Amino acid sequence: MWIFDAHLDLSMNAMEWNRDLRQNVLDIRQSEQGKIDKPDRAQGTVAFPDMRRGHIGICVATQIARYVKPNNSLKGWHSPEQAWAHSQGQLAWYKAMEEDGQLVQITDSKTLNNHAAQWAKSPSDDAPIGYILSLEGADSIISPKHLERSYDYGLRVVGLSHYGPGTYAQGTAHDGGLGPKGGELLREMDRLGIILDATHLNDSSFWEAMDIFEGPVWASHSNCRALVPNDRQFCDDQIKYLIERGAVIGGVLDAWMLTPCWERGKSTPAESGVKLENVIDHMEHICELAGNANHVGIGTDLDGGYGREQSPEDLDTIADLQRLPDLLSKRGFDLGQITGIMHGNFMNFLNKAWA
């Protein structure tokens, strides 16, 4: 069964980790042996051959370039213009991968459904992977005209924030509501028809954004605060509201977001017993709140700054997502529900959003 993965930081891995994703994961790991410049060296899980092997036919692929103000200790660029320029370098990589036949960009219902039909027919080992361009954290958007320019080159999803303080909204582990420019950007997103990704919005910014934004909303990679108490996860009231808005929430595989027993920097997958079935716990919780399985999908965030050292124990590469249908079946999900979780729910969302 083919898979829609709603969150992969492909360009970040290519441009900042210097990974040639045309190689398979094992070869990339071998080439990184002995390197210590990144926390997950020789631990990566994502590459194009492994995505094809796991039948990940469509993904939401990010641009990410944080702007950090002088009093912000997080890593990032020291001006919005630098962050914008970095995001454009990431865009150039996506276009280069299109030219090489690795990727094909999806921007509307026609390209979405045509590509999905090809993957439903079990494509060849060198079939291009469809990608929908998303911006994770909007601080690289210098002005509304830059957002329109981004839409013209294919940007279809924007998350206002990432970690910490932001220009347009406040993110994970930071207090406060929307920035003074947040409402203006949301209204421009509405005008252009850009999807709002609610992931990483802190609670105040979440509710303020929902009051302003009238367009389609999803959460590409988020889990449940009821199971893992942390502001990175959504509380039940937020999940219920997203369900009312017709959102789909992609289950994320970062181990610390799967179980409360994980201590970042210390725990290991083997010691903690974190497995793929832990993400199904979060999916089941959302289904219970919704009364159906129509608002759950997959948004792995694999290699989003971490690798095997912070992934489920039973996942070696992204190809192991093919274990999910059997695990879901054992939990009592029927074939229709499993198909929805693997790709159908996000497909339905996009067809409505892009109608």
Helices and strands as residue ranges (DSSP letters): E 3-8, H 10-15, H 25-31, H 48-53, E 56-63, H 80-99, E 103-105, H 109-120, E 129-136, H 144-152, E 155-159, H 182-192, E 195-197, H 203-212, E 217-218, H 236-244, E 249-251, G 255-257, H 269-272, H 277-290, E 296-298, G 308-310, G 318-323, H 324-330, H 335-339, I 340-344, H 345-353
